[in-house]
Amino acid sequence: MNDFNLPNPGYPHGGILARASTDTIYIIGSTDKIYRMSSPLTIARFSRLRLVVNQPQASTSFVQICYYEEVDQHKLATCQSKCLSVQRGSNDISFDSAFSFRMTKINYIRLRQSGSTGSSLEAHTSVLSGLYFGWEPVPMVDNQDLCTDPNSLTIK
């Protein structure tokens, strides 16, 4: 993946370290970076992202993961709906309505962290691990033979 810094004076310090050997991403300090994927991720109605966020208990950091099909300054400024806030602990994110239930390809991932306070480097570090991206189809009919698809209508 290739990265470039955004011209944003609100994120003057920090960085991101990715360790492929452990599938771990360290977000250090106030950071805002976009990565272009070496190959696009196909997103569909049943796509999910799972990850664990570890932060020091006293951390005030706010972490977001954003995803874009294409990037331009207008989208970066106005498409906050493409950004997901992740919390300390386990996160399970569904992409079902993010792209209006259509199939598309994600070419860019943005990692943001702000609000870091504290005197030590550890106080400014969030660790993303247990990363999983995949498809998990949900059955359209439940145990009582009732349709569970939110986009369907009952026909009598």
trRosetta pair geometry for C-beta under 8 A, 3 or more apart (Angstrom, degrees):
i j d omega theta_ij theta_ji phi_ij phi_ji
1 18 8.0 48 45 28 126 164
1 35 4.2 19 166 -178 130 117
1 36 6.4 165 -159 70 75 49
1 37 6.1 -32 -108 -112 99 35
1 38 5.9 -104 -73 -31 54 87
1 109 7.9 -39 -145 41 146 110
2 35 6.8 149 72 -153 37 65
2 36 5.0 -7 57 45 93 103
3 16 7.5 -176 -116 56 165 124
3 33 5.1 2 -164 -180 124 117
3 34 6.7 152 -145 79 71 45
3 35 5.0 -36 -88 -95 84 74
3 36 7.8 -170 -81 11 36 71
4 33 7.6 155 69 -154 32 78
4 34 6.4 -20 55 63 78 93
5 32 7.8 83 -157 84 67 77
5 33 6.6 -48 -103 -107 53 80
6 11 7.3 51 66 53 103 133
6 32 5.2 -57 37 116 125 112
6 33 7.4 -159 -7 -102 91 32
6 34 6.7 84 -54 -7 102 106
6 76 7.0 176 -129 -173 134 152
8 11 5.0 34 98 25 112 103
8 32 5.5 -14 56 66 146 148
9 12 6.4 9 -166 -65 53 98
10 30 7.5 -115 142 168 64 134
10 32 7.8 51 84 -13 89 142
10 114 7.2 -2 145 -119 107 129
11 14 6.8 -71 -177 41 87 120
11 30 4.9 -151 -136 142 65 97
11 31 6.0 92 -171 -135 119 11
11 32 4.1 -174 -12 5 175 107
11 112 7.7 -96 -95 -143 146 84
11 114 6.9 -87 -93 -90 93 95
12 30 6.9 35 41 84 55 123
13 29 4.8 -81 118 162 89 146
13 30 5.7 69 63 49 73 92
14 27 7.4 19 175 173 121 69
14 28 5.2 179 -153 100 77 65
14 29 2.8 -151 -90 86 93 100
14 30 4.8 -169 -15 62 137 39
14 31 3.7 -118 116 -59 128 89
14 113 6.8 -147 178 71 159 111
14 116 7.4 134 -85 14 131 152
14 124 7.1 -136 -105 160 103 122
15 28 5.4 -2 56 58 68 108
15 29 7.0 40 9 44 56 110
15 31 6.1 178 -63 -106 9 129
15 33 7.9 51 -148 -41 49 141
16 25 6.5 -11 -170 -173 101 98
16 26 6.9 157 -157 82 50 58
16 27 5.6 -13 -107 -106 83 64
16 28 7.2 -175 -82 19 32 79
16 31 5.9 137 -48 171 88 154
16 33 5.5 -113 1 35 133 148
16 111 5.8 91 -96 81 146 143
17 25 7.3 158 83 -159 49 50
17 26 4.3 -3 58 55 98 109
17 28 6.9 39 -1 -12 101 117
18 24 7.5 167 -154 91 49 48
18 25 5.0 -15 -105 -107 77 80
18 26 7.7 -157 -72 24 33 69
19 22 4.8 14 111 39 119 96
19 23 7.6 -52 92 6 75 12
19 24 4.8 2 54 59 106 91
19 25 7.7 -164 22 -78 68 36
19 26 7.6 49 -10 -10 101 100
20 23 7.0 22 -158 -75 36 49
22 129 7.3 -39 141 -127 98 109
23 129 6.7 100 105 -149 81 67
23 130 7.6 110 111 -60 118 12
23 131 5.3 -139 168 37 109 104
24 127 6.2 -14 -170 -170 108 97
24 128 6.9 153 -160 80 54 56
24 129 4.7 -10 -109 -96 86 93
25 111 7.2 -131 157 -113 142 158
25 127 7.4 153 80 -159 49 48
25 128 4.3 -7 58 56 100 108
25 129 7.7 -169 26 -67 63 52
25 131 7.5 64 -4 -51 108 135
26 125 5.9 -20 -168 -161 97 108
26 126 7.5 152 -158 79 48 46
26 127 5.6 -17 -103 -104 69 74
26 128 7.9 -155 -69 23 25 73
27 31 5.7 -145 -167 49 90 140
27 61 7.8 149 103 174 115 147
27 63 6.4 127 64 -119 158 113
27 111 6.0 -142 -99 158 124 124
27 113 4.6 136 148 -29 129 143
27 125 6.9 148 77 -154 51 53
27 126 4.5 -9 58 58 105 96
27 127 7.8 -161 22 -75 73 28
27 128 7.0 54 -13 -13 106 104
28 31 6.8 81 65 -40 50 135
28 121 6.9 -11 -151 -171 114 92
28 124 5.9 58 -169 115 61 101
28 125 5.1 -12 -105 -100 71 84
29 113 7.2 124 100 94 32 121
29 116 5.5 -136 -142 53 40 163
29 124 4.6 17 -79 163 55 133
29 125 7.9 -4 -26 -73 52 59
30 113 6.3 -145 -127 99 34 78
30 114 5.3 44 -133 -117 93 58
30 115 7.7 125 -96 12 95 31
30 116 5.6 -139 -52 22 72 111
30 124 7.9 -67 -24 -159 57 114
31 111 6.8 -4 115 112 114 94
31 112 6.8 -170 96 -142 66 35
31 113 4.9 32 43 41 89 96
32 110 7.3 2 -170 -177 72 104
32 111 7.8 -172 -138 92 32 52
32 112 4.8 18 -110 -115 77 86
32 113 7.9 -150 -63 32 57 51
32 114 7.8 18 -58 -58 100 98
33 110 7.0 177 93 -150 40 62
33 111 5.6 -4 59 56 87 89
33 112 8.0 179 25 -76 52 52
34 68 7.9 -13 -145 26 121 129
34 71 6.4 96 178 -119 155 159
34 76 7.9 -75 -63 -106 142 121
34 108 5.5 0 -176 -174 107 115
34 109 7.2 160 -155 83 59 38
34 110 4.6 -26 -99 -97 77 85
35 108 6.8 156 78 -154 45 62
35 109 5.1 -13 58 61 99 88
35 110 7.6 178 17 -83 67 36
35 111 7.5 28 -6 -3 108 100
36 107 6.3 -11 -150 156 77 85
36 108 5.6 -33 -101 -98 57 79
37 40 5.6 116 84 -98 133 37
37 41 6.3 -133 -124 -18 170 85
37 106 6.8 81 -9 112 147 79
37 107 5.6 -138 34 -159 102 39
37 108 6.9 -136 -8 -76 85 27
37 109 6.6 80 -58 -8 96 99
40 105 3.8 33 151 177 144 112
40 106 6.0 154 -165 67 84 44
40 107 5.0 -40 -103 -84 100 68
41 67 8.0 -65 60 -151 129 128
41 105 6.8 148 71 -159 40 62
41 106 4.3 -14 58 53 98 106
41 133 6.5 -49 -146 154 135 150
42 47 7.8 -162 112 -84 61 134
42 103 6.8 0 -176 -172 95 99
42 104 7.7 170 -152 91 55 31
42 105 5.6 -34 -97 -100 57 74
42 106 7.9 -152 -69 14 11 79
43 47 4.7 -92 -147 17 65 166
43 67 7.7 112 -62 143 150 146
43 95 5.1 -93 -164 140 113 156
43 98 7.4 -64 165 78 142 122
43 99 6.1 112 109 3 126 144
43 103 6.9 168 88 -152 54 51
43 104 5.4 -13 59 64 100 77
43 105 7.1 165 14 -101 82 20
43 106 5.5 72 -27 -27 120 104
44 47 5.3 125 48 -31 57 101
44 95 7.7 94 66 90 27 118
44 103 4.5 -6 -102 -105 85 88
44 135 6.4 13 56 -111 114 117
45 95 7.8 -157 -145 94 16 81
45 96 5.2 38 -165 -131 65 73
45 101 5.2 25 -98 -150 105 73
45 103 7.6 -58 -18 -69 74 73
46 96 7.2 35 -81 -88 31 89
46 135 4.8 64 99 -163 105 83
46 136 5.5 -150 169 65 104 44
46 137 4.8 -39 -119 -86 165 49
46 138 6.6 -171 -118 -5 107 78
47 94 7.5 128 86 -160 56 53
47 95 4.3 -14 80 42 105 127
47 96 7.8 179 46 -61 69 50
47 133 7.3 3 -170 -173 96 84
47 134 7.4 -168 -141 112 62 21
47 135 5.7 -43 -89 -94 55 68
48 92 6.6 -13 -170 -172 117 80
48 93 6.5 147 -161 79 63 53
48 94 5.6 -29 -103 -100 82 58
48 95 7.0 -150 -81 3 32 86
48 132 7.6 1 107 110 95 97
48 133 7.3 -176 89 -143 52 46
48 134 6.4 -16 56 67 87 62
48 135 7.4 133 12 -116 82 20
48 136 5.4 -5 2 16 132 114
49 65 7.6 -131 128 104 156 153
49 91 7.7 -9 110 115 86 102
49 92 7.9 162 84 -156 49 36
49 93 4.4 -13 60 61 93 110
49 95 7.2 75 -9 -41 96 104
49 131 7.8 -28 -167 -157 86 76
49 132 7.2 156 -157 84 41 59
49 133 5.3 -6 -106 -102 75 82
50 90 7.4 -12 -167 -169 93 89
50 91 6.8 167 -149 89 48 62
50 92 5.2 -3 -105 -107 88 68
50 93 7.3 -174 -76 22 40 72
50 130 6.7 -67 127 131 93 98
50 131 7.4 149 86 -154 61 30
50 132 4.2 1 54 54 103 107
50 133 7.9 -165 25 -70 66 41
51 86 6.8 -20 78 -144 116 149
51 90 7.9 168 94 -150 34 50
51 91 5.4 -8 63 57 75 106
51 128 5.3 -4 175 -167 134 96
51 129 7.0 136 -165 68 82 27
51 130 5.7 144 -144 81 44 82
51 131 5.0 7 -100 -98 100 62
51 132 7.2 -170 -65 23 59 67
52 89 6.8 -64 -148 170 76 27
52 90 5.4 -30 -102 -94 80 58
52 91 7.3 174 -92 15 29 79
52 128 7.3 146 74 -156 49 47
52 129 5.2 -31 64 70 100 79
52 130 4.2 57 3 31 106 129
53 63 6.2 -179 -137 57 143 153
53 86 5.2 141 -43 134 143 114
53 87 6.5 173 50 100 136 30
53 88 5.4 -110 98 -114 103 35
53 89 6.6 -7 56 33 81 30
53 91 6.4 44 -9 -16 105 120
53 126 5.9 -15 -165 -175 98 109
53 127 7.2 144 -158 75 47 50
53 128 5.9 -18 -99 -98 70 68
54 88 7.2 64 -124 -148 23 82
54 126 7.1 152 76 -164 49 57
54 127 4.3 -16 59 60 101 104
54 129 6.8 9 -1 14 112 112
55 59 4.0 -96 162 44 116 156
55 61 6.0 -150 -135 48 140 116
55 63 8.0 -159 -63 -21 131 128
55 88 5.0 -92 33 -102 108 109
55 125 7.6 178 -127 97 67 53
55 126 5.0 -22 -86 -110 98 79
55 127 7.5 -179 -68 21 49 72
56 59 4.6 123 61 -40 78 99
56 118 7.4 68 69 -87 147 169
56 122 5.8 93 -54 140 131 93
56 123 5.5 -61 41 -112 152 52
56 125 7.7 77 -16 58 99 77
58 118 6.6 117 106 -89 113 123
58 123 6.7 -34 86 -132 104 101
59 88 7.5 139 65 -78 121 128
59 116 7.4 -34 -156 -127 88 69
59 118 7.2 -52 -104 -24 58 140
59 123 6.3 175 -94 -166 75 59
59 124 7.9 153 -128 -93 100 20
59 126 7.2 128 178 -79 158 85
60 115 5.0 -112 126 150 90 102
60 116 6.9 151 69 -124 81 22
60 117 4.9 20 35 23 127 106
60 118 7.9 166 15 -29 94 95
61 113 5.3 -8 -169 -169 115 104
61 114 7.2 143 -152 74 66 27
61 115 5.5 154 -122 81 32 89
61 116 4.8 18 -87 -84 96 74
61 124 7.0 117 -69 -151 126 45
61 126 5.5 -140 104 -49 150 117
62 85 6.9 -42 -176 -140 89 110
62 113 6.9 153 74 -153 49 52
62 114 5.3 -23 57 64 102 78
62 115 4.6 67 1 22 98 134
63 85 7.1 117 82 -157 54 62
63 86 5.1 -45 97 59 107 95
63 111 7.8 -22 -163 -167 90 81
63 112 7.1 152 -155 86 44 61
63 113 5.1 -11 -100 -100 72 85
63 126 5.2 -147 -71 130 137 174
63 128 7.8 173 176 -66 151 109
64 83 4.7 9 178 -178 128 109
64 84 6.5 151 -156 74 72 39
64 85 5.3 -42 -97 -94 81 56
64 86 7.1 158 -108 7 27 79
64 110 7.6 -5 111 107 97 95
64 111 7.6 158 85 -156 59 38
64 112 4.3 -3 56 59 101 109
64 113 7.7 -173 22 -73 67 43
65 83 7.2 159 82 -154 33 62
65 84 5.2 -18 63 60 84 96
65 86 6.1 44 -4 -25 104 120
65 93 7.9 -130 67 -16 129 171
65 109 6.8 -24 -168 -168 90 97
65 110 7.2 145 -165 78 41 60
65 111 6.2 -11 -108 -103 67 65
65 112 7.9 -163 -72 25 26 78
66 82 5.3 65 -162 117 88 88
66 83 4.0 -30 -90 -96 96 78
66 84 7.3 168 -84 15 44 65
66 109 7.2 144 79 -165 56 46
66 110 3.7 -10 60 57 108 111
66 111 7.9 -149 25 -61 78 25
66 112 6.8 44 -9 -7 110 113
67 82 5.7 -129 62 179 59 97
67 84 8.0 13 0 0 100 105
67 98 7.7 34 66 163 121 146
67 106 4.8 -34 -177 -138 112 131
67 108 7.1 152 -157 88 45 62
67 109 5.8 -13 -102 -108 73 66
67 110 7.4 -146 -62 20 30 79
68 71 5.2 89 109 -74 152 79
68 75 6.2 101 -135 139 131 138
68 79 7.2 102 -104 94 102 148
68 82 5.8 64 -79 160 71 155
68 106 7.0 104 66 -149 29 78
68 107 6.9 -53 98 59 74 78
68 108 4.3 -13 60 65 101 111
68 109 8.0 -167 23 -74 75 25
68 110 7.1 50 -8 -17 109 109
69 104 5.7 -63 -94 166 122 127
69 105 6.5 91 -133 77 86 61
69 106 6.5 -85 -88 -109 51 42
69 107 6.1 59 -172 12 35 98
69 108 7.9 -12 63 24 7 91
70 75 7.2 139 93 -8 73 164
70 107 6.5 30 -83 47 46 133
70 108 7.5 79 -144 2 13 122
71 75 6.2 -134 -140 70 42 129
71 76 6.6 44 -160 -55 89 101
71 107 7.7 -125 -15 90 93 106
71 108 5.0 42 -44 -12 121 170
72 75 5.2 92 53 10 72 101
72 76 7.2 -139 94 -6 35 91
73 76 5.6 -56 -146 37 34 114
73 77 6.3 25 159 -14 67 110
74 77 6.1 -66 -151 41 27 104
74 78 5.9 -16 168 14 66 119
75 78 6.5 -78 -129 53 23 86
75 79 4.7 -6 -169 1 71 130
75 82 7.7 10 174 19 100 149
76 79 7.2 -25 -76 38 12 95
76 110 7.9 137 -125 -86 93 158
79 82 4.6 19 144 7 108 116
79 83 7.8 129 119 -17 71 88
80 83 5.3 -53 -163 28 56 116
81 98 7.5 166 146 -144 92 71
82 98 7.2 92 -116 -170 59 106
83 110 7.3 -52 -102 77 95 119
83 112 7.3 -8 -145 24 127 134
84 93 5.6 42 -175 -131 163 143
86 91 4.7 -46 -143 -74 97 164
86 93 7.8 -67 -93 -52 94 128
86 128 7.7 49 104 -107 161 110
87 91 6.3 146 41 -81 73 104
90 130 7.8 -48 -117 91 82 151
95 98 4.6 -62 -159 25 68 129
95 99 6.8 14 165 5 100 98
96 101 6.4 5 175 -95 69 75
97 100 6.8 24 -164 -94 58 29
97 101 6.5 -12 -105 -49 50 77
99 102 5.2 -99 130 57 100 81
99 103 7.9 100 103 -98 138 5
99 104 5.0 -134 -166 13 159 131
101 151 6.9 76 -118 -70 166 148
106 109 7.0 57 153 -65 121 80
113 116 6.6 45 142 -45 107 110
113 126 5.9 -172 -113 17 139 128
116 123 7.1 124 -174 124 91 78
116 124 4.1 60 -177 -131 138 83
117 123 6.9 -65 101 148 44 121
117 124 8.0 162 36 -85 11 81
118 122 7.8 -80 126 82 145 63
118 123 2.5 -100 105 142 156 154
118 124 6.2 -154 59 -46 108 73
119 123 6.7 67 41 21 41 149
120 123 4.9 106 61 -4 77 101
120 124 7.7 -159 98 2 50 86
121 124 6.0 -71 -161 43 39 105
121 125 6.3 38 148 -32 72 116
122 125 5.5 -62 -142 28 36 117
128 131 6.6 53 144 -66 99 104
138 148 6.8 -104 140 104 113 126
139 142 6.9 130 99 -84 117 42
139 148 6.7 64 96 39 73 131
140 147 6.0 -20 160 -144 83 76
140 148 6.2 -171 -168 49 32 80
140 149 4.9 -4 -141 -43 90 110
140 152 7.6 80 -165 -22 108 149
141 145 5.6 -8 -176 -141 118 44
141 146 6.8 144 -153 66 67 28
141 147 6.0 -40 -96 -96 67 47
141 148 6.8 170 -103 3 13 91
142 145 7.4 -85 69 -13 60 12
142 146 5.2 -14 41 58 105 84
142 148 5.1 97 -42 -49 98 119
147 152 5.1 -82 153 86 141 145
147 154 7.0 -179 37 -87 127 75
149 152 4.1 69 84 -7 111 115
